[in-house]
């Protein structure tokens, strides 16, 4: 895989995560507002409830229009957070395998070395992700390019994004399992 294809892949996954984050925000707002409406039914006057409902409708309307037109900073920050979390799952597997090998070969490792073995691969991987996606707002250029894509492309990359996220979780769990198999914990 060439560097440009890898950059395209990560930005497409990031874009699909951003689209899902916008939809998630809209549905969470609907659920929270429905719950608040139930609570306020008996506590507040009808005048205050009507003000509250009008505000809720305005926020939901903003969520709807926001999901179609603009790039909301909160959604972008949450997408950055979850994308970093998902990207950390793959090197975490390698980190846990290194930790298991270190414990098996050298015995009990110091706390500083354990922290280094866990966070060094994750940090090195994140440096590449940072350069590919966040440096000079590369993702904004790709977001504009991806907004022109058709529904078939979006479905395809939504599936790839789901597999990428599930692969990260399974990779993280596999790393923990591999670490315990390589160096079983002895009481």
C-alpha positions, 0 to 999 in steps of 0.5 A: 500500500502506498503512502497516498492510499494509506492517507486516503484510507485513514481520511475516509475512515475518519470522514465516515466516523465524523458522519456517524458522530453527527447522526449519533449527536442528533439521536442523543439530543432526541432521547435526552429531550424526550426524557427532559420533557417527561421530567418537566411535565409535572414540575414546571408551568405550561408557559415554561414548558412551551419555552423549553419545547421551542428551544428543544425544537431549535436545537434539534433543527440545528442538529438536522441542518448541521448534519447536512451542511456545516462542519461542527467543531464539537463533532470534529473534536469527538471524531478526533477523540474516537479516531485516536482511540480506535487507531491506538488499538492496533499498536496496543496489541503489539505493546502487550505482546512486547510486554509479555515477551519482556516479562518472560525473558527478563522476569519482573520488569520495572514500572517505568519499563512497563509504561514505556513498553505499553505507550511507546508503540502507541505513541509512535503510531499516533505520530504517523496518524497525526501527520497524515490526518491532523497536520495542516488540517488535511482532513478538511480537504478530504472532507470536502472531497468526500462530501461529493461522493455518492451513496454507494461510496458512503455505504462501502466506506461505512462498512470498511470503517465498521470493520476497522473499528471492530478490528481495533477492538479485537486487536486490543483484546488479542494483544491482552490474550497474547500477553497472558499466553506468552507470560502467564501470571503466576501468584 
